[in-house]
């Protein structure tokens, strides 16, 4: 169904390819006309688009539960991502376990290795003057940096695992079920192998030896935590890089500005994430009747929160569609909000900052290669399928 006023008001479908192509304009119209809209698609759910409402729902975990459903519609998966599918207080046990391995201090240990990887990847295509950016840089960086530095997984297994993760996390993908089963099998083998190896002093060791509420962590919980770590660190980072590159191709002055102000790159990463978040939405289920944005939400109904829409709400961000390197306040929701806020935000920021430093230093006159439109995955994560570029060095 084409995107019309009636579609936005009554038939919103987050799986629609038309929405993927016209995401931000559609969400802007919904903020203005239907900020809390009921959709009759997929069994029915609410769509929340304004910053204040999105933040309130995300923070009120007692009324809007993750444990009772976080996907619209919910895919059949062999292993639930933990602790995404939990609420406090159990959620806090797992979140504490994960957070300890993604502090700024711990992430700082990976910086030199990340820069070496970024340099090696750019070396692989720099002399050609062109590349498909997602394949040559964005996806390999996200996968290799995470699997090598964080999980200490075999590098030769990364491409296959990435394909499985991509298929599993993409609704209507022809190999989606195969992707989920493949990921579960890989994680099971990986965990079994790590149990036989000397400790590596990493998050995997911490998960394997964890106690949850005074008892040993179960095998099922271990698989769920590792699955969340994998899915949280791959397509989101790659998707951010892909969207950043598209923006640089469309706005050459922006790239030039950042080259002249390298000290502002951390702020630039935040503004780019606000404009083009890779994690665009999340869902909750109401545990009791509530009112949001003047609409009565009944217990048991599902609610889809749009981070990408909240990030461009002019009630929170003046001139919200414009990149503003000197924005006075940038409380974007690209890493989520509330108890389920992304545990890997420090790692993502570091990876993105180093990638931009080296890409801007080495690639100039970057342009999209060809006249075709960029196509996006756009369900709960948003990532360009391909970004062909040309450049000079």
N, C-alpha and C positions, 0 to 999 in steps of 0.2 A: 504494500500500500504506500502510495506517495505521501510525502510529508505535507499535511495540510493543517489548518487550524483545528479541524475535527480530530485529526490524528494526534495532535499534541494534547488536546483536551481529554480524549477518551480512549485512544488506541495506541498510546506510546509503546514502542517495541524496541528495547535496547539491543536486540539482535539484528535490527534492520540494516542492510548495507547502505540504504539512503541516509540513515542517521550517521553512520561512519563517515560518509562523505560531507555531511553538513552539520557536524556535531555542535559547534559553538554557536552558530546562528540559531539553530533549533532550541538550544538551552536558553539562549538570551530571550527568545520569544516566550518561552515557558516561564521564565522568571517574571516577565512583565504581565502575562495573561493568565497563567495557570501555575503559580509557584508550588502548590501542593495539588497534584493532579492524580485522579484515579484512572488507571488503565485496565481495560478488560482483557488484555492479552495474558497468556500463560497462567490462566486461573485467577488473574486479578492482582494488582499491587498498586501502591502509592508511589509517586515520583516526587521527590523533594529537591528543589533547585536553588533556594535562596540561602545565603551564607548563614544567617542567624538560625534558620530552621535546621540546616544540615548539621551545624555544630551542636545544637541542642540535642538532636536525636543521637548523634554519635557519642555524646558524653553521658547520656542517660541510659546506661546499659541495663538498669533494672526494668525499665519500661520497654526498651527496644533491644531484644536479645539476639546475640550471635549464636548461642547454643540451640536456639529453636529454628535457625535457618539463616544462612548468609548469602545464598545465591538465588537469583530469579531468572529462569527456573533452576532448580537444584539438579546438577548433574549426578549421575550414579558413579561413585568413585569407590575403588576397593579400599582406600585408606583416607580418612578425614585429615585435613591439614590442622595440626595442633600447634598453638592454642587458638587458632582462628575460630574454631567451632565451639568455643567455651566462653563462659561468662565468669567474672569474679565470683567467689574467691579462688576457685580452682585455676582460672586463667592466670592469676597473679603468680602462682607457683611456677608455671612454665615460662611466663614472661620474664621473671627474675632470672631464671636459668639462661635464657637466650640473651637478655640485655647485657649480662656480664661480659659477653664476648664481642660486643659491638660498641663499646665505649670509645670516645675519642682517643684515649691512650692506646687501646688495643688496635684500633683501626690505623693509628699512626705507624704501627710496625709494618704495615703492608705498603706504605707509600712508595718506597724505593722500588720494590718489586713491581708495583703497578705501573710506575713510570717506564721501567724497562720493557714491560709487556706492551704498553702503548707505543713506545718507540719501535719495537720490533714489528708490530702490526702495520704501522705507517710505512716503515721501510719496505714492507711487502708489496705495496702498491704505488708508492710515491713517484717512482720513475715512469709509470705508465701514463700519468696525466688524467686518468679516469678510473673509476671503480664503481661497483655496486656497494654502497657504503654499509648497508646492513650486513651483507655477507662478508665483506672484507674487514670490517672494523667493529661495528656496534655489537653484533651478536658474539663474535669471538672474544671480545674484551669482557663482556658480561659473564660469559661462561668460564673462560680460562682464569680470570681473576678470582672468581668465586670458588671454583673447584680446586684450584691450586693453593690459594692462600688460606681459605676458610675451611674447606672440607678435606683438603689433602687427598683428593681423588685422582685416579689415573687420567692424565691429560688426553690420552688417545681415546678415551671413552666419552669425552665431552661432546663432540658433534652428534653422536647417536643419542645421547641423553637429552641434548637440547632439542632435537627433533621430536623426541617422545614428549617432552614437557610442552613444546609448542602445540603439538596435536592435542594433548590432553586438555589444555587450557583454552582451546578455541572451539566454541560451540559450532555444531554442524560440520566440524572437520571430518572428512571421510575415514580417518584413522584415529578418531578420538578414543574409542574404547580400547583399541590396541595401544595407544599412547599411555593411558592410565595403567593398563596391565603391565606394560613394559617398564614404566617408572617404578611401580610397586615391586616388580621382580628385581630391578637394578638396586633399589634401596635395600631390599632384603639381603641380596648378595654382598653389597657394600658393608652393611652392618655386621654380617657374619664374618667377613674378612677382617674388619677392624677389631673384632673381639679377639682374634688370634695374633694380632700384631702388637709390638711394643707401643705404649702410649705416645701420642704425638703432641700432647699438651694443647689440644684445640677444643672447639665447641663439640665435636663429635664425642671425644672422651668424656666431656662434661655431661652430655646427654646420656651416654651409656651408663654412667655411674650415678645418675641423679636419684634423689629421693623426692617423691611427691606426696605431700601430706603424711610424712612419716613412713612411707612404704617405698620399696624399690619401683622405679619406673617400669611399666610393662613393655613387652615387645611391640604391641600395637601402638602404644604412645610414642615409642622411639621412631617407628616408621612415620607416624604423623608429623612429628617435629622435623625430621629430616626432609620430608616432602615439602613442608612449608618453607624451610630454608631455601630449597632449590627453586620453588616457584616464585618466591618473593625476590630472588636475586637475579633472575635471568631476563625475562621479557620486559620487566619494568625498566631496568637500566638500559637495555638495548633500545626500548621504545623511546625513552627520554632522549638518548643520543640521536636517534633517527629524526625525531621531531626538531631537535636543536639544529641539525644539519639542514633540514628543509627550510627552517626560518632563516638561517644564514644565506642560503641560496636565494631566497626571496627578498632579503634585505642586506645587501652588501655593506651598507653603511654601519650596520650593527656589528658585523665582524671587524670592520676597521676601528670602530669605537673601542671594542674590547682589546684590540692589539695595542692601542695607545694607553689603555688603563688596565694593565694586567693585575694591579693590586685590587681591582674591583671584581675580579672573577668570582670570588665566593658570593658576592651580592648578585652577580649576573646569573649564577646557577639558580639562586632562589627565585629570581624574577622569571627566568626561563621555565622553571618548574611550575611556577604559578600559572603562566600562560599556557603551557603545554604539558600538563601532568600525564605520566604514563599510566597511573592508577586512577581511573576516572570515576569509579562508582563502587559502592558496596551496598549490601542489603541487610536488613534486620527484620525481625518479626516482633510485632507488638505483643507484650505479655498481658496487657490490660488496656482498657479504653483510655484514649488520650486525645488531646487536641493539638494540632500542629498547623500553623499558618491559617487558623480559622476553620480547618477541616477536622471533623471527628474521625479518628482512626480507631477501629474496633480491635479488641483482643483477637489475636490469631492472624490478623492481616499483615501482609508483607510490605516493607517500605524500602524503596531504592533511593539511596542518597547519592547525589552527584557532586563529588569533590570538584570536578572540572567546571561545573556551573557556579558553585560557591566561590571559586577562585576568580571569577569574572563578574561578581556582583558589585555594582557601583555603589551600593550602600556601605561596602567595606573597603573597596579599592577605587579611588578616584581615577577616572579615565582608564577603566579596567582592561581594555583591549590593547593598550599601548605598552610596549616595553619601556620601563622607566628604571634606569640603573640607580637613580637616587631616590627611589620611593621611600618615604619616611617610615612607613610601617608595612610590613609584608607578612601578615599572619596567614599565609596560604595553607591549604589543607591537602597538599599533594602527598603528604605522608600519613594522611588520615588524622583522626582526633580521638580523644578519649582513651580508654584502656587498651584498645586495639591499634593504637598508633604504631606505625612501622618500626620494628626493632632495628632494622638495618639502615636507618636513615643516615647515620654517620658514615657508613661504608659507601652508600650510594653517593653522597655528597663528595667524598674524596675521589671516587672513581670518575665522577662527572667533571670535577674541577681539573684533575690532571689530564683527562682526555681533552678538554677544551684548551688548556694551556698548550699542549703539543700540537693539536690540530690547527689552532690559529697561528702558531709560530711557523708551521711548515707548509700549510696549504693556503694558497691565495687565489683570488678570482674564482671562487667556487660557484659552480652553476649546476642546475639540474640538467641532466643529459637526456634530451628528447622532449617532445611536446605533450606526452601523455600525463594524465593526472596521477597524483600519488594516492594509492589505495591503502586504507588503514584497517587493521583489526580494531574493532571498537565494541567491546562488550563491557567487561569491567576493567580490562587493560586496553590501552590504545597504543598501537605500534605500527609504523609504516611497514607494509609488506616488502617494499624495495625502495631504495633511494639511489638511483643512478646519478653520478656526478662527474663533472670534469673540473680540472683545477690546474694551476701552475704552482711551481715550487721555487 
